[in-house]
Amino acid sequence: MWEPTLFLADRALRCRSRTGDTVRTYAEALLVWLKFLVERSIEMCDADEEAIGLFRAQLVHGGHTKPLAATTANHRVTVAGLFHQWGQRSGSMPSPLGKWLVATGRENSTADPRRYARSIKRLGIAPAVVRRLPRLLSREEVSRLFLVAPMPHRLMFRWSLATGMRRFEVCDLRLDQLPGAVEAARVDQGLLPIDLLRKGSRQCTVYAPVGLVEETNWYVLLERPESGACEVFVNRHGSPMSRHALTSMFRRCADEIGSKATLHHLRHTFAAHVLRVLEGYDRRGDAMNSLKTLQVMLGHASIETTEIYLRAVEVSGEPVVRALEFLYGETLA
């Protein structure tokens, strides 16, 4: 296991993840690839193009296991390829697969794993991924969700919906980052800036509604259990609220109201609603780059990631709704 350990150490040193999830998912995917090699009696240094093709087929179509979603299969194939590219380039573990990947993806000579991943996808060994539009919560779903959610989870859900923060960003929100009552009192209406380390360890500013900040300050003052933790949100034992606990509570609340939504859909709903409002201002002549504004608010590194919300807004817009309602009415005639 020495070579896989060195590979993961190399990825950890290069990774900018705030939570460590990137290296963890790399490790999980790599273990699946190593198990496949063991089952096929293939040494790591003997893995070739045919082996990774069989691996891909097993992931997508299933063998003795359940077929995986395309995104999961894509990630596992990509990690296996990255591992053998690293072994070939570093000289730690040359293999026919590594030699083939390096030779056919020579234009990506940089050590950037994202470029490695793109080269692997171009080689056709990673399964195609279906890009779905973001799932948005309806007004009724949001109202019912907040009705059944207990504190402080209800307040944490509000932060996700009203600011677009990811779950780890909400859980990691610290008391010293939260604007105080005096600062909030100076703003009658509007937003308060909060500086955060977001995904990729990028320093970004999140803008929170004044009412949300005031509600959170009251929670800290009156309801928050006594705790030495520096995080705003803690459980009943005074320990910082974990991402798993927050996700589990959302799942229970969503099941209670009969919704299939996930916690991340609150962020999708925030993005689509904000973009729809910004586009409305733009159409009225208030010149602004609405997509770029949303990119900054969401903390996306790439504008391409933000563009999917533009398609979601266009598809769910009033003209499309009217067109589909008309067609439905025609079927009743």
NUKE-416926 format. One line per 10 residues: their letters; for each residue x, y, z of C-alpha. Coordinates in nm, 3 decimals. Layout:
BEGIN
A	X Y Z; ...
***
This chain:
BEGIN
MWEPTLFLAD	0.000 0.000 0.000; 0.304 0.229 -0.010; 0.239 0.374 -0.358; -0.129 0.451 -0.292; -0.029 0.614 0.037; 0.230 0.834 -0.137; -0.025 0.927 -0.405; -0.282 1.034 -0.146; -0.016 1.228 0.047; 0.077 1.409 -0.276
RALRCRSRTG	-0.288 1.495 -0.340; -0.332 1.613 0.021; -0.034 1.849 -0.008; -0.167 1.995 -0.333; -0.532 2.010 -0.224; -0.692 2.336 -0.111; -1.001 2.171 0.037; -1.131 2.329 0.360; -1.287 2.005 0.484; -1.053 1.731 0.363
DTVRTYAEAL	-1.337 1.574 0.164; -1.137 1.572 -0.160; -0.862 1.344 -0.031; -1.115 1.129 0.153; -1.314 1.068 -0.166; -0.989 0.997 -0.353; -0.904 0.733 -0.092; -1.249 0.574 -0.113; -1.233 0.558 -0.495; -0.878 0.425 -0.492
LVWLKFLVER	-0.971 0.142 -0.255; -1.240 0.028 -0.500; -0.983 0.021 -0.784; -0.730 -0.172 -0.573; -0.997 -0.423 -0.472; -1.083 -0.471 -0.840; -0.716 -0.541 -0.920; -0.694 -0.796 -0.638; -1.009 -0.975 -0.756; -0.864 -0.993 -1.109
SIEMCDADEE	-0.519 -1.099 -0.981; -0.360 -0.797 -1.150; -0.058 -0.628 -0.996; -0.070 -0.247 -0.981; 0.239 -0.223 -1.203; 0.073 -0.453 -1.461; -0.256 -0.262 -1.494; -0.326 -0.162 -1.855; -0.588 0.002 -2.076; -0.796 -0.317 -2.087
AIGLFRAQLV	-0.805 -0.338 -1.705; -0.944 0.012 -1.660; -1.194 -0.056 -1.938; -1.322 -0.362 -1.750; -1.330 -0.156 -1.430; -1.540 0.108 -1.602; -1.782 -0.155 -1.736; -1.823 -0.313 -1.393; -1.899 0.022 -1.233; -2.150 0.134 -1.496
HGGHTKPLAA	-2.326 -0.196 -1.569; -2.271 -0.377 -1.242; -2.122 -0.716 -1.184; -2.169 -0.867 -0.844; -2.252 -0.518 -0.717; -2.525 -0.265 -0.793; -2.453 -0.033 -1.091; -2.338 0.311 -0.983; -2.455 0.655 -1.086; -2.254 0.798 -1.375
TTANHRVTVA	-2.102 1.073 -1.158; -1.975 0.822 -0.900; -1.841 0.586 -1.167; -1.678 0.879 -1.344; -1.502 0.986 -1.026; -1.370 0.637 -0.949; -1.238 0.582 -1.301; -1.078 0.926 -1.299; -0.904 0.865 -0.964; -0.769 0.531 -1.088
GLFHQWGQRS	-0.631 0.707 -1.394; -0.482 0.988 -1.188; -0.311 0.731 -0.963; -0.140 0.559 -1.254; -0.050 0.888 -1.421; 0.113 0.997 -1.096; 0.296 0.663 -1.068; 0.429 0.694 -1.423; 0.533 1.059 -1.399; 0.693 1.026 -1.056
GSMPSPLGKW	0.866 0.700 -1.141; 0.725 0.545 -0.823; 0.508 0.290 -1.004; 0.544 0.266 -1.383; 0.268 0.064 -1.550; 0.131 0.005 -1.900; -0.178 0.205 -1.802; 0.028 0.495 -1.669; 0.247 0.495 -1.980; -0.058 0.500 -2.207
LVATGRENST	-0.229 0.780 -2.013; 0.083 0.996 -2.005; 0.157 0.938 -2.374; -0.196 1.016 -2.493; -0.244 1.311 -2.259; 0.099 1.466 -2.301; -0.042 1.815 -2.358; -0.147 1.813 -1.992; 0.203 1.796 -1.850; 0.112 2.010 -1.550
ADPRRYARSI	0.063 1.855 -1.207; -0.285 2.006 -1.183; -0.520 1.711 -1.110; -0.814 1.891 -1.273; -0.630 1.896 -1.606; -0.540 1.531 -1.559; -0.908 1.456 -1.505; -1.005 1.643 -1.822; -0.748 1.448 -2.024; -0.885 1.118 -1.890
KRLGIAPAVV	-1.237 1.218 -1.988; -1.118 1.307 -2.340; -0.963 0.961 -2.372; -1.310 0.812 -2.338; -1.241 0.589 -2.038; -1.466 0.787 -1.803; -1.842 0.731 -1.844; -2.055 1.018 -1.966; -2.229 1.220 -1.697; -2.580 1.353 -1.744
RRLPRLLSRE	-2.595 1.716 -1.635; -2.925 1.775 -1.459; -3.073 2.114 -1.385; -3.070 2.218 -1.019; -3.367 2.109 -0.811; -3.552 2.408 -0.661; -3.780 2.407 -0.358; -4.127 2.554 -0.395; -4.254 2.826 -0.163; -4.487 2.572 0.000
EVSRLFLVAP	-4.201 2.326 0.060; -3.991 2.597 0.223; -4.276 2.709 0.449; -4.360 2.357 0.562; -3.993 2.270 0.609; -3.932 2.560 0.847; -4.255 2.478 1.028; -4.134 2.129 1.130; -3.761 2.195 1.174; -3.642 2.236 1.536
MPHRLMFRWS	-3.389 2.491 1.657; -3.105 2.547 1.585; -3.144 2.344 1.265; -3.424 2.571 1.146; -3.193 2.871 1.180; -2.913 2.686 0.999; -3.152 2.605 0.714; -3.233 2.977 0.696; -2.864 3.056 0.654; -2.838 2.809 0.366
LATGMRRFEV	-3.148 2.948 0.193; -3.088 3.321 0.254; -2.712 3.331 0.183; -2.641 3.029 -0.037; -2.380 2.901 0.208; -2.276 2.537 0.185; -2.346 2.310 0.479; -1.984 2.310 0.599; -1.980 2.690 0.581; -2.291 2.713 0.798
CDLRLDQLPG	-2.152 2.461 1.047; -1.814 2.641 1.059; -1.962 2.990 1.110; -1.782 3.133 1.415; -1.900 3.374 1.681; -1.625 3.622 1.594; -1.746 3.626 1.230; -2.106 3.703 1.321; -2.181 4.079 1.318; -2.283 4.194 1.663
AVEAARVDQG	-2.609 4.358 1.770; -2.459 4.709 1.752; -2.335 4.656 1.399; -2.668 4.509 1.290; -2.858 4.798 1.449; -2.675 5.046 1.226; -2.839 4.890 0.921; -3.217 4.927 0.904; -3.253 4.728 0.584; -2.999 4.556 0.369
LLPIDLLRKG	-2.712 4.312 0.400; -2.420 4.263 0.633; -2.088 4.133 0.495; -1.926 3.828 0.655; -1.578 3.713 0.549; -1.545 3.335 0.518; -1.302 3.074 0.393; -1.511 2.900 0.131; -1.459 2.594 -0.087; -1.101 2.564 -0.208
SRQCTVYAPV	-0.986 2.776 0.090; -1.078 3.093 -0.098; -1.136 3.402 0.116; -1.478 3.534 0.014; -1.746 3.764 0.148; -2.098 3.639 0.216; -2.383 3.891 0.246; -2.644 3.803 0.507; -2.979 3.981 0.557; -2.987 4.199 0.868
GLVEETNWYV	-3.293 4.016 1.000; -3.112 3.682 0.979; -2.811 3.819 1.167; -3.036 3.964 1.439; -3.226 3.634 1.474; -2.894 3.451 1.509; -2.771 3.695 1.773; -3.088 3.631 1.974; -3.028 3.256 1.941; -2.674 3.296 2.074
LLERPESGAC	-2.797 3.512 2.361; -3.103 3.314 2.470; -3.105 2.960 2.328; -2.750 2.850 2.253; -2.631 2.593 2.512; -2.333 2.697 2.721; -2.025 2.594 2.533; -1.660 2.678 2.494; -1.687 2.617 2.119; -1.614 2.910 1.891
EVFVNRHGSP	-1.879 2.800 1.638; -2.218 2.971 1.640; -2.424 2.654 1.612; -2.382 2.378 1.870; -2.581 2.072 1.968; -2.748 2.019 2.304; -2.419 1.893 2.448; -2.239 2.213 2.351; -2.034 2.050 2.075; -2.014 2.213 1.730
MSRHALTSMF	-2.292 2.100 1.499; -2.158 1.848 1.249; -2.239 1.840 0.879; -2.373 1.488 0.918; -2.613 1.592 1.196; -2.738 1.888 0.992; -2.791 1.672 0.682; -2.968 1.401 0.881; -3.206 1.651 1.038; -3.289 1.800 0.700
RRCADEIGSK	-3.364 1.451 0.567; -3.599 1.380 0.857; -3.779 1.712 0.812; -3.808 1.665 0.435; -3.947 1.315 0.482; -4.199 1.450 0.732; -4.341 1.694 0.475; -4.320 1.441 0.191; -4.039 1.616 0.002; -3.747 1.451 -0.180
ATLHHLRHTF	-3.534 1.765 -0.149; -3.185 1.755 -0.001; -3.001 2.015 0.204; -2.801 2.131 -0.098; -3.126 2.217 -0.276; -3.159 2.516 -0.042; -2.845 2.656 -0.207; -2.992 2.582 -0.552; -3.311 2.764 -0.456; -3.114 3.065 -0.332
AAHVLRVLEG	-2.912 3.083 -0.654; -3.206 3.053 -0.892; -3.420 3.306 -0.702; -3.139 3.563 -0.677; -3.054 3.522 -1.046; -3.421 3.564 -1.144; -3.439 3.891 -0.946; -3.108 4.019 -1.088; -3.218 3.937 -1.442; -3.536 4.136 -1.379
YDRRGDAMNS	-3.335 4.444 -1.277; -3.114 4.399 -1.583; -3.416 4.393 -1.815; -3.545 4.717 -1.659; -3.227 4.896 -1.761; -3.018 4.869 -1.441; -2.698 4.756 -1.610; -2.527 4.474 -1.422; -2.360 4.142 -1.490; -2.613 3.927 -1.307
LKTLQVMLGH	-2.429 3.599 -1.371; -2.099 3.739 -1.246; -2.272 3.880 -0.938; -2.423 3.542 -0.860; -2.084 3.374 -0.911; -1.934 3.598 -0.644; -2.225 3.539 -0.406; -2.199 3.161 -0.443; -1.820 3.154 -0.422; -1.779 2.963 -0.749
ASIETTEIYL	-1.427 2.951 -0.892; -1.561 2.918 -1.248; -1.840 3.106 -1.423; -1.932 2.781 -1.605; -2.048 2.633 -1.274; -2.283 2.930 -1.223; -2.428 2.918 -1.575; -2.636 2.609 -1.496; -2.860 2.829 -1.277; -2.925 3.053 -1.577
RAVEVSGEPV	-3.062 2.752 -1.765; -3.270 2.653 -1.461; -3.422 3.002 -1.443; -3.496 3.005 -1.815; -3.667 2.664 -1.803; -3.876 2.753 -1.495; -3.963 3.102 -1.621; -4.317 3.228 -1.672; -4.319 3.191 -2.055; -4.223 2.823 -2.028
VRALEFLYGE	-4.479 2.763 -1.753; -4.755 2.923 -1.962; -4.656 2.722 -2.270; -4.665 2.392 -2.081; -4.995 2.479 -1.910; -5.144 2.557 -2.253; -5.026 2.223 -2.390; -5.169 2.044 -2.086; -5.501 2.224 -2.144; -5.502 2.107 -2.505
TLA	-5.479 1.745 -2.390; -5.805 1.793 -2.195; -5.994 1.928 -2.496
***
